[in-house]
Amino acid sequence: MSGIGPLTQDWEPVVIRKKAPTAAAKKDEKVVNAARRAGAEIETVKKSHAGLNKAASTSTSLNTRKLDEETENLTHDRVPTELKKAIMQARMDKKLTQAQLAQLINEKPQIIQEYESGKAIPNQQIISKLERALGAKLRGKK
């Protein structure tokens, strides 16, 4: 080990600190009890509506009363019977299955199924795709 000079050590103290407690940690029951035992001052604030859902239990407002009195039955438009039959007839004339027709118009087979069963909400873009693929007029006067 000759030629290496004197070895020195660094004896500076290294201090590692924990993060300060967050606001949620300060409110933790254990921390509050520990502070009480240590004799620290603790500020307590009574919230006026804590634990109560006053907003939900207030008397019915004008809007909710209007909604309660509303009796009109609202539903979405469905595919008319004439359109269902026209799609089915045109598809059968072309000898296509629902899946093949769906592939022709780049839609899922479920869409064709819904249109033919009358459950779909009419979409003019899809109807125009069907008209082009089937070569038949499905909307308007025949």
C-alpha positions, 0 to 999 in steps of 0.5 A, a space after each residue: 500500500 505504499 505510494 497511496 498517501 494518507 487515507 482520510 475519512 469524512 465524518 460529516 453528519 448525514 441528516 435524513 428527515 421525514 416529510 412533514 405530515 400532510 393535512 389529512 395525516 394531521 387530522 388523523 385520530 391517532 395523531 390528534 390523540 398523540 398531540 393531546 397526550 403531549 400537551 400541544 394545543 389542538 383547535 377543534 371546529 364544529 361544522 354546522 351541517 357535518 354528517 347531515 345531507 341537508 341538500 338532499 332532504 330539503 323540500 322539493 324545488 320548482 324543477 323537481 315538482 315539474 318533473 314529478 307532474 310531467 306525465 308525457 311518455 317520451 320514447 325514441 323513434 323506432 324503425 317504421 314497419 314499412 322500412 323494416 319490410 323494405 330492407 328485408 325484401 331488398 336483402 332477400 332479392 339480392 340473396 344476402 345474409 344479414 352479415 353479408 349486408 353488414 359487411 357491404 356497408 361496413 357496419 356490424 351485423 347487429 345493426 342490420 338485425 336491429 333495423 330488420 327487427 324494428 328496434 334500431 333508432 333510424 340513422 339517415 347515414 345508415 339508411 342511405 348506405 343500405 339504399 346504395 348497397 341494396 340498389 333500392 329506394 327505402 325512404 320517401 315515396 316509392 
